[in-house]
Amino acid sequence: MNFTYKKLLAVIAMAGAFPAVHAADIKLGMAEALSGGAAQYGIAIRNGFQLAADEINAAGGINGNKLALVIEDEQGKKEEAINVFKKLIFQDKVLMTFGPTLSNSAQAADPIAQAGKTVAFGTSNTADGITSIGNYVFRNSVTEADVLPATLKMAMDKAGVKKVAVLYGNDDVFTKSGYDNFKKALEDLKIPVTTTETFAKGDVDFKAQLTKIKGTNPDAVVLSALLAEGGPIMVQARQIGLNVPFIGGNGMNSVKIFDLAPGAASNDLWVGSPWSIENPAPENTKFIGAYKAKYNVAPDQFAAQAYDAMYIVAEALKHTKLTGDLTADRAALRDALPAVTWTGATGAFKFRQAKDRAGKPAGYDAEQAPIVSVTKDGKYIIVK
């Protein structure tokens, strides 16, 4: 039989392959890296969204309407993120979209949402400049500029770090932004840099850079990397006897580091984030318990931020009168979001308006206090 695409979707939905989207449902797009190297973030993000949406729907939804996630895999690639955003916004006609996973992809795809006057809500984008794209761009992932100085200061105070070597990925928006912010924080804190080394995404052998670093005798290594490279970097550092602490950015704050750098290789990794699995706050304890019960695995920062993001959007929707006019409804949600405050798994949250390159008001960043943690024996321990 020769079905049209829409008829085929209807048949699949009726067969139970995925839930049918009903007219009264509130369609929310989700563009995340569910395959490829960034899937180690994207799958946790999808799980966090789904857990929150299920909880909200079980409690009656939003003013009687259920949340329906329209999920797409953007593979952690800029071109795919652009294509997925176009599909979600112009073909699927979602009310807003979450994602994409990486800052590289957000820089490429968020202008599509801005031009389409549709909210793009990032939960894992921390590079500089994302929210300067425009007033439809939001994120609840705290920027590297906000977190890295606090992480460095704590390492200075608690681990006696006086001089550092720097290692960063020089071909990625996120890792380059992390380097820029580390560099500024090191200058502000007057911490000498013994050497600066670089690598590229996809590299697997880092021993040449690490050997140079070891030769400069630093007290710690400042590392701006994603997990795919960051895990092997820590393993190879320990193999050559470079046993100093690593101070990482947002990309290294995941329990997956214990799989990628097993045993003692992952010890002494310092990271800062509003979220910690060791935070005993009741909202976080509830989230961790629900996540483990649903997915049989511990959550990470990225799952927590996605979970909270869904509740932040739900809170805005409670104060948004949806009329059925998609253009008006998208604008109404955008107008409701900036006023939302929320206390969830990642703690107390509110938005802070960013500015574009001309200094004019643009999108919205997260305003949250970071928690600094250090790894020891397969756990993140909060540093006090």
N, C-alpha and C positions, 0 to 999 in steps of 0.2 A: 504494500500500500504506500501511496505517496502523500505523507502528511506534511502540512506546513509546520514551521518551527513552533508556532504557538500551540497548534493542536497536539504536537508531540509532547510539549511541556505539560499540557493538560492531562494527557494519557499517563505520563510518568507520575504526575502528582496524584492522580486517582489511584495508581497502583501502590502508592505509599513510599516511593523512592525518596521523596522529600515533601514536607507539608505544603498543601496548596495555599496560595496567598489569596485571601478573600477580600472583597471590596472594602470592608470596614477595617481591614488590617492597616497598620501604619508601617509602610515599607521603608526599611533602613538599609542602605547599601553597606557592604563590608568588603573592602579591597585589601587583602593581606597576602603575604608570601606564604603559601601553603605547600609549596614545593621549592626545590633549590636550596642553596646555602642559607638563606635567611628564614627558612621554614622553622628553624629552631626557635625563632622569635614568633613567627606568624601563627603557628599552631597553638601556642600558649595564648596568644592574643585572641584568636577565634574562640578558644575554650572559655576565656574570661567573658567575652561578649555573650556567648550562648548561655552560660550559667546565669548571668544577670538577667537576660531577656526571659529565660524560663522562670526565674523567680518573680519578675515583674508580672508576667502573664498569669502565673499561678495565683497571684494576689489580686487579679482582676484587670490587669492591663492598665491602660491610660484612659481614664474616663469611659471605661467599658470597651475600648478598642485594644486589640492585641498587637504586640510588636512582631513584625515579620522580617527576619534577616534575609537579604538577598546577597549571597556569598559568592565572591569571585576570587580566584587565585591570580595575583599579579606577579608571582614568581620571583619577587625581589628585583625585577628588571624595570628600568625607566620606561621603555617602550610599552611593556605590558601594562604598567600602571596607568599610562595615558589611555590605552585602549579600554581598559576595565572601567576607568572613570567615565569615559564617553558612553560606554554601554549602560552603566548604572544610571547616569544622570539623564541621558537623552533617549535611551531605549526602554530601560526598565522603569524610568520615571520615579526613582526613589525620592523620599522626602529630603534625605541628606545622606552623606556617606562617611564611613569611618575609614581610616587608613591614609595612604599606604604604609607599609611596615618601615622601610628605610628612609632616611632623610634624602638620599639621592633621588629616590622615586617621588617623594613629596615635592621636591623642588621642580620636578618635571610635570607632575600630574595636578598639583593643587591649582595652577593657573586655569585648568579646564573647569574646575568647580567654581572658581571666582568668576570666570566669564559666564558660566551658566547660572550664576546667582544661587548656588547650592552650597550649603555648609559642608566643608571638608574638615573632619575632626581627627587629628592625629593623636595616637596614644603611645607612640614610640619614637617620634621624631624630635631630636633634641639639638640639632645643628642650628647655628645662627641663621637668621634670615627667612625661616619658613613662614612665620606669621606676618612678615612684611609684605607678602604677596598680595594680601587684601583683606577686607573686613568680613569675608565669609570663611576665613581660615582660622581654626581653633586647634588648640592642643592642651592636653592635661599632663603631658610628659615634661617634666621640669628640665629647663635648658642646661647644657653643659656649663654655660657661663655662670649659672646660679649655684651649681653643685660642686664643680671642681675646686674652687678656692677653699670651700669648707673641708673637703676631703684632704687636700694638701696640708692645711693648717692643723688638722687633727693628727696627721702622720708626723708632722714636725713635733708636735707637743707630746705625743704618746710613744712614738717609735724613735725619737731622736734623729729624724732625718734632717741633715744639714746640706747635703749636695746630692744631686740626682742626675741620671742619664735619661734621655728622652727617646722613645721609639714610637713611631706612628705610621699609619697607612697614608700615603700621599696621593692616592687616586680615588678617594671617596669623600663625598661632602661631609659625612658624619665624622670620620676619623680626622680629616683635615681641620674641621671646625673644633674638634676636641683638642687637637694640637694647638691651634691658635689661642684657645681659652686657657689651656695649661701654660702656654708660654707667657701670657699676660699675668696669670696668677703667680707663676714662679718669679717674674720680675717684681710684682707688687710685694711679694713676701721676701724678696731679696735672697732667694735660694739659688746658688750657683748651679749651672748645668755643665756636667763634665764632657758630654758629647751628645749629638743629636743624630739618630739613625732613622732610616725609612724602609718601608717595604710596600709591596703592592698586593691588592686583593688577589687571592688565589695562590700566593706564594706558600711553599710548604717547608722550605729550609731557611732558618733564620740564624744559623750558628755563626755566620760571618759577622753579622751585626752584633750578636750577643757577645762574641769574643772581643770585639772592639770595646763594647760597653764594659765588660769585665775588666779590661785593661786600664780603665780610667778610675776604677775603685769607687763607684758611687755608693751612697747609703741606701738608695732605692732606684727603681726604674719606673719612670712615668710612662704609661702605656695607653695610647689611644688606638683601640682596635675593636673589631667585631669578634665574636666568639670563635668563628671558624679559623681565624689566624691567632687570636689571643690565647686559646688553649694550647696549641702546639708551641707557641712562643714560651709559655711558662714551663712546659715539659722540657724543651731543649735548653732553657736557661739552667734548670736544675741539673741536667745531664752534664753540663760543662762546669758545674760548681758555682754558678751564679745564684747564690741563695739569699739575696737581699729581697726586701719587700717589693711588690709591684703595686703601683697606684694607678687604678684604672678608671675609665669613664663609664657612662651608662651602659655601653655595649658589653661590659664584662660582668654586669650584675645579674647573673642567672645561675640557678642550681646546676645547669648543664655544664658549668665549668668543672664540676667534680667528675663528670664523665670524660670530658675532653682532656683534663689534666688530673688523672686519678692519684689518690694517695697524697703524699707530701708535696707533690708537684704544684698543687693548687693552694698550698698554705701561704699565708702572708699576702693575700690580695686585698688591698684597701679600695673600697668603693663607697660612693655616696648616693643616696636616693631617698625620696620620701617614704619608700616602702622597705620593710624588712620582714622576713618570715619569722624573726624572733620578737617582733613588736607585739606585746601582749594586749594591746587595745581590743576591746570587745568586738568592734566592727571588723578588725583584721582576723581575730580568732574565728569569728563566724564565717568569713570568706574562706579561710584556709580549710576549715572543716568541710564546708560545702564543696569546695573544689576537689579535695581528696576523695570525698565520697562519690562524686560524679565521674572523676577521671582516673582515680586510683594512682595518682602521682602528686607530688608537691607542686604548688604554683610557684611562679617567679614574679619578678617586678612587672613584666610585660602583661601577664595575665591579670595582675592586680589593677594595673592602670586601665586595661580594657574594661574590666568589671566595673570600676568606678565611673568610667566614661559613659557607659550605658545608663547608669543611674543618674548621672549629671544631665544627659539628654532627656531622660524620662522626667526629671524634675522640671526641665524647661517646657516639655510637652504638656505638663499639667497646667501650665499657664499660657498655653497657646491654643487659640480657637481655630481649629482646622475646618476650613470651609469647603474643601474639595477642589478649590482653585489652586493648582500645584504651585504656580509662581507666587501667589500670595501666601500660601502656607509655608513655602521655603523661606520667604522673607520674614514671616512671623516667628518662625523658629529661630532664625538668626538673631532677631531682635530680643528674644526671650533669654537666650543663652548667657549673655554677659553678666546678668544679675544673679545667676545661680551660685549658691554656696552649698557645699556638701561635705559631710564627714563620713568617709568610707574606709576601705582597706588601707588606702594610702594616707589616711589622716585628714586633717582639715584642709579644705580646698576652696579657692576662689580664682577668678580670672583676673588678669592684668593686661590692659590693652597695650599692644605693641605699636611701633611706628614704621612707616615705610622708609625708603631711602631718602625721600625728600623731607622727612620729619613729620609727615602727616599721620593721623591715626589710621591704623590698619587692623590686623587680626588680634587674636587674644592668646596669651601665654598663661601657663600655670603659675600660681603663687603659692608655694608650699615650702616648709622647712625640711632640709635634707637630714637623713639619718646616716651616720657614717658607720660602716661595718668592716670587719676584717675576717678572712676565712681561716678556719682552723679545724682540721680533722673532719672535713666534709660538711662544715656548717659555716654560716655567716654569723658572726658574733658582734652585737652592737657595742661600739666603743663609747665609753662615757667619760 
